[in-house]
Amino acid sequence: MDALETYQTPLSSRYASKDMANLFSPAKRFRTWRELWLNLAIAEKQLGLPIADEAIEQMKANLDLTPEQFDIAAKEEKKRRHDVMAHVHTFGQVAPAAAGIIHLGATSCYVTDNADLIFIRTGLTYLLKSLAVLISRLSVFARDNRALPTLGFTHFQPAQLTTVGKRATLWIQELLWDLRNIKRARDDLGFRGVKGTTGTQASFFSLFDGDHDKVEELDRLVTKLSGFQYAYPVTGQTYSRKIDIDVLAPLASLGATAHKIGTDLRLLANLKEIEEPFESTQIGSSAMAYKRNPMRCERVCSLSRHLQVLHQNALMTSSVQWFERTLDDSANRRVTLPEAFLTADIVLSTLRNVSEGLVVYPNVIARRIAQELPFMATENLIMAIVKRGGDRQEAHEKIRVLSHEAAYQVKNLGRENDLIERVRKDPYFDPIKGELDQLLDPRTFVGRAPEQVDRFLKEWVEPALTEEELQEALAKTDKVELNV
């Protein structure tokens, strides 16, 4: 009941995946701190500091915190007003042989910043895998609908025809760019390493009696033990907050892509051409029982805006860091970084759920094409008449008059577009009446759209998803079930 009487962010309580919610949990954070303290001790011992084997073994045996240890840490933090030192003391109680060497030579940012970099790298990997699955799902949709004609829209006004599959490739292409950008951010990520209080490594230089080589080797060893290829060559007390900008930028860009996709699908739902999944027991409105609101895509758009805004926090925080560090980044980052990853995770899982159950209504699409195609086909009719020996200007005038008459029927009287019926009744068009069905076949108005879909999927999508980690994600992933 206590949980129901305390605010909980819906990002973790309602929407996020278990993996991403766990990544930013207290249990994961403080276990990672302990792993970093262990790595530091192992490296320091390897380089000659007098650290007992028993100390290392006790640390290894107590990486996970029990509920009792969480209580101890909370009491220590209340007393000391310092979260890192509270956990140093708590760890020392369950690993007494190591109590005197835990955090030796380090500053708080050794655990806080390095842990953040570990979480960022892992979170980006989660997002890459989820994004690959979304791209794969939408690629199937594009392939299945590669040749289904649909009305194109520019300015949300009727334009030349495209295909349902070709339109989906526009979404996929932007997602491929997001895949590239997120992967680039992850692969570029370095480690803070062991740099000391202001980045000079002075404490470690003292520990190793002025041995530069050992200090540099300590940095390399801890970086390697923590799973990173390299450490940033120079830092202040923290790693540069510009790294957070580089990480959140591709997530914000993903938010822009997702918002565009969600908006397109919401508009198509209004046109009744394509709908997101809708369960048999789902309620669209508490008052209007007939409604089928696109709530999933609305959620995508809502959270995508939040995701885009979070990047501004990283920009502003980085810009106001003084000299070697200032603490006004801390509270902001505690909120911004987890929220960015949780939000991106939710946006992707929701879009995956949508992509796995999209419903296309070909008859509705065909009817809308029939309402607009006659006007679009007028140039074809004129050319056909000229080929039969007619006069281009005379044909143009005939079509112009009939088009205006048909437009009056549509706009002023609310009737269907009857331009083709008027053409059929006009003796002037007798030479081409046998060709009208062929001239008005929607498939002849989509250009190379089907072939573009085929080539795009083969030459761009398939190569982008060939990496082993992405293939494993595609092989293991089931359909997404939304909690609410």
C-alpha positions, 0 to 999 in steps of 0.5 A: 500500500505504501507504493500506492501512496508515493509518486512513481514515474510511469516510465518504469511503473507502467511502460518500460521493459524489465531490462531497461527499468532494471538497468537504472535501478538502485540494485543495479547501480550499487552492485556496479559500484561494488564491481568498480571497487573490486576492479580497482582493488584487483588492479592495485593489488596486481601492481604491487599494493599490499591488498590481501587475497581475502579482501578480494574474495570477500568483495567478490562474494558480496557484490549484491546488496541485501535488503538489510544492506540497503537499510544500512546504506540509507542510515549511513547516507542520512548521517554522512550526507554522502551517498558514495561514502555511505556505500563504502562503509556498507560494503566494508561491513560485509567485506571487513578484510577489504574495509580499509582499501575499498575506494583506495585513491579514488574520488566519488566520480570513480564509481558514479561516472564510470557506472553511468558510462556502463549504464549508458553503453548497456542502454544503447545496446538495448536500444539498438536491438529493439530498434533492429527488431522494429526495422525488421517488422516494418520491412515485412510490412513494406514488402507485403504492401510494396505494390498496393497503390495509395494516395500520396499527400503533400501538405496533407492534400491529395498528390500523385499516387505512391504505394503503402509499402513505399511510404513505409520505407520513408519511415524505415530509412529514418530508423536506419539513420537512427540505428547508425547514430546510436551505434556510433554513439555507443561504439565511440563511448570511452571510460572515465577510468582512474583519474583522481579528484581533479583529473591529475591522478595525484592520489594514485601517483602518491600511492605508487611512489611517483611511478608514472608507468604504474599509474598509467597501467592502473588506468588501463587495467581498470578500464579493461576489467570494466569492459571498455576498450579505452579511457578518455585521455584527460578528464576533470573530476568528471568525464566531460558532460559533452559526452552526455550531449553526444549520447542524448542527441541520437536519442532525441533524433530517434524521438523525432523519427518516432513522432513522424511515424506516429503522426502519419499513422494517426492521420491514416487512422483518421482516414480509415486506411490503416489502423494500429492494433485494437483488442476486442475488449479495448475501450476507445472512449468512456463516452463514445463507445464506437471510437477506436482511438490510436492510443498507441501512436498517441503515446509514441508522439507524447513520449517522443516530445519528452525524449526530444526535450531531454537533450536540452538538459544535456546541452545546458548542463555541459555548458555550465560546468565550471573548471574541473567540475561543479555539482549542479550537474548531479541532480539534473543527470539523475533525472535526465539520463534514466528518463532518456533511456526509459523513454526511448525504450518505451517509444521503441517497444510501443512502435514495435507493438504497433508494427506487429499488428498494423491493419490495412484497409485496401477497399477504403484506400481504393475508394479514396483513390477513385475520388481523386484519380480522375483529376490526376488522369486528365493529362493521360486522357489528353495525351491519348486523344492526341495519339488518336489524331485529336487536337491537344488544345481542344482536348484540354478545353473539353477536359477543363470544362468537364473537370470543373463540372465534376468538381462542383458535384464534389465540393458544392453538392457533396457527391462522388467524383463523376468526371469519368462518367462525364467523359464516357458520355461525351462523344468527343472521347469516343476514340479512347473510351475502350482505353479508359480502364487501362488509363485509370488503373492506379497501378500505372500511377505509382511509378517505380515505387514497388521496385524502389521498395525491393531495392531499398530492402535488399541494398540498405535494410538487409545489410544494416541488420547483418551484425551478429548482435542484431541477428541474435536480437531478431532471432530471440525476440517475441511480439511486444505485449504492452502493459497498458 
